[in-house]
Amino acid sequence: TQNSHTAKTVSRKSLCILNNQRVSGAENMKIILVFLFIAPLALSARAEKDHSSFDSAASPETKSRFAMLDDVRILANGLLQLGHGLKDFVHKTKGQMNDIFQKLYIFDRSFYELSLQTSEIKEEEEQLRQTTARLQINNEEIKNLSQEMNSKIEDLIQNKIQLQEKVWGLEDKVTKLAIIQPSIQETKEISSLKAFVEQQDNHIKQLLKIVEDQHVQLDRQHNQIMELEDKLNHIELQELAENSFTEEQTEPEAIPFPVHNATAVIYKSDGAAPDCTALSNSGIRSSGVYTIKPNGSEAFDVYCEMKFGSSWTVIQNRVDGSLDFNQTWDAYANGFGELNEEFWLGLNKTYSITKQGDYILRIELQDWKDNKRYIEYAFSLGGPETDYTLQLSRISGSIPNALPEQTELRFSTADRDVDIINDFNCPENYLGGWWHSECEETNLNGKYVTPRSRGRLDRRKGLYWKPKKGRYYLLKSTKIMIHPTDLKSFD
């Protein structure tokens, strides 16, 4: 009887727990196991009680039967609650498994597509590496051939010197024999020597032409290698590395250009010099602010920078983003900023300088890893009646060209877009005035953006250099300078 009472008590507690608490699937399973374990004990205790009271009076037997019915009802109620709990658990489990199968399906599709893209990238990278290797081999062969040509040219020059000495000796003999009629043999000897010297000169000229052609081919191979390296780096590098130059190339050191808040000495001349190069030729050897007076123009101040043994006139300088270059047409025509810091000289002033003769345009670029590149153009700049049309022809440089050549590029700003293409205003969308061509990628007067910026939209509005077949070079500083074409010591 005590065991039966204990079993009933445990059974009732189990039913109360099932009715009053909503537990997880794992807890329901534990309760089921406990209930299944306790139920036989209760039934066994009930059977023993019935057996012990079989011979007792009728009144206790009737009470025992009612007690058994109560136990059956309790057990039935508990089993019904367990059934509902198991049903809910099964439905929840099915829903969770369906979600898991759906996520696995999406993951399998994404993984398959990623595998295909990875395979394509690897194939393209392998092709680029093979092409680069072939070009490097060709480059080495051309270099060796060029060295051999140079050696032969040196030998020919030595022979030419020796022949010239012989000719000079013969000329002395001819001078001495001017009074005396030379013999026929001597005349033939002089003629043959002259013919030989002319033949050697022609041979040397041909070799020099071959060497020039080889140098042109070397430059072309070098540019192709740089483009291929840019493609490889575009695949392998990300973020800041994607927007940096691939390697440092040495170039002649220049006097550092003043940065923001630097104190520079302002030199005042008599205003007679037409540009900075003329000031340098007059004996000035220090970078700084000077006054010039181009032919037919009023005097104005410019920043002159010493470089390659001469002085260049700087027309644009950007170093830290302290000056907003999103200016109006009038501002770009007349100039803005401080010559000792960031500035734009002005289209009117630049035109008054360049209309005096032929000039070289040099653009110097620096990325956020402090790597430096440059490019030089022969150029012409039109006046205000042509909207300052610019025409370029690349001379040399250490970075692929990113500006159209042999094309008339008209200057435009957000408030005066002279050449809107497909109803798309380049200065308004990319910020800053520039010589736009079908809204191409390069704009050195755009918004100053640091590598922390995210998103392609901000980068396209930033300060960058973008060749047609290459990647973005996000820039830290830029400088644009001009110099007459008679410069003898630039590279």
KAQUISUL-V893013 format. One record per backbone hydrogen bond with DSSP energy under -0.5 kcal/mol. CO is the residue of the C=O (numbers start at 1). NH is the residue of the N-H. Records with the same first field share a line. If there is no record, write none. Layout:
CO->NH, NH
This chain:
1->5
2->6
3->7
4->8
5->9
6->10
7->11
8->12
9->13
10->14
11->15
12->16
13->17
14->18
15->19
16->20
17->21
21->23
24->28
25->29
26->30
27->31
28->32
29->33
30->34
31->35
32->36
33->37
34->38
35->39
36->40
37->41
38->42
39->43
40->44
41->45
42->46
43->47
44->48
45->49
46->50
47->51
48->52
49->53
51->54
53->56
57->61
58->62
59->63
60->64
61->65
62->66
63->67
64->68
65->69
66->70
67->71
68->72
69->73
70->74
71->75
72->76
73->77
74->78
75->79
76->80
77->81
78->82
79->83
80->84
81->85
82->86
83->87
84->88
85->89
86->90
87->91
88->92
89->93
90->94
91->95
92->96
93->97
94->98
95->99
96->100
97->101
98->102
99->103
100->104
101->105
102->106
103->107
104->108
105->109
106->110
107->111
108->112
109->113
110->114
111->115
112->116
113->117
114->118
115->119
116->120
117->121
118->122
119->123
120->124
121->125
122->126
123->127
124->128
125->129
126->130
127->131
128->132
129->133
130->134
131->135
132->136
133->137
134->138
135->139
136->140
137->141
138->142
139->143
140->144
141->145
142->146
143->147
144->148
145->149
146->150
147->151
148->152
149->153
150->154
151->155
152->156
153->157
154->158
155->159
156->160
157->161
158->162
159->163
160->164
161->165
162->166
163->167
164->168
165->169
166->170
167->171
168->172
169->173
170->174
171->175
172->176
173->177
175->178
176->179
183->187
184->188
185->189
186->190
187->191
188->192
189->193
190->194
191->195
192->196
193->197
194->198
195->199
196->200
197->201
198->202
199->203
200->204
201->205
202->206
203->207
204->208
205->209
206->210
207->211
208->212
209->213
210->214
211->215
212->216
213->217
214->218
215->219
216->220
217->221
218->222
219->223
220->224
221->225
222->226
223->227
224->228
225->229
226->230
227->231
228->232
229->233
230->234
231->235
232->235, 236
233->237
238->241, 242
239->243
240->243
241->244
243->368
259->262
262->264
265->267, 289
267->269
273->293
275->279
276->280
277->281
278->282
279->284
280->283
288->304
289->267
290->302
291->271
292->300
294->297
300->292
302->290, 304
303->314
304->288
305->312
306->255
307->310
310->307
312->305, 314
313->482
314->303
315->345
316->480
317->343
318->478
323->325
325->327, 433
328->332
329->333
330->334
331->335
332->347
333->348
336->344
338->341
342->338
343->317
344->336
346->350
347->351
348->352
349->353
350->354
351->355
353->356
354->357
358->485
359->379
360->362, 483
361->377
362->364, 481
363->375
364->479
365->373
366->476, 477
367->370
371->367
372->249
373->365
374->398
375->363
376->395, 396
377->361
378->393
379->359
380->391
383->386, 388
384->387
387->411
389->382
390->409
391->380
392->406
393->378
396->376
401->468
407->409
408->410
409->390
410->436
412->434
413->416
416->413, 418
417->420
421->424
423->425
424->421, 426
425->429
426->430
427->431
430->447
434->412, 436
437->440
443->446, 464
447->449
450->453
455->459
456->460
457->461
458->461
459->462
461->447
462->464
463->475
464->443
465->473
467->470
468->470
471->467
472->474
473->465
474->368
477->366
478->318
479->364
480->315, 316
481->362
482->313
483->360
484->487
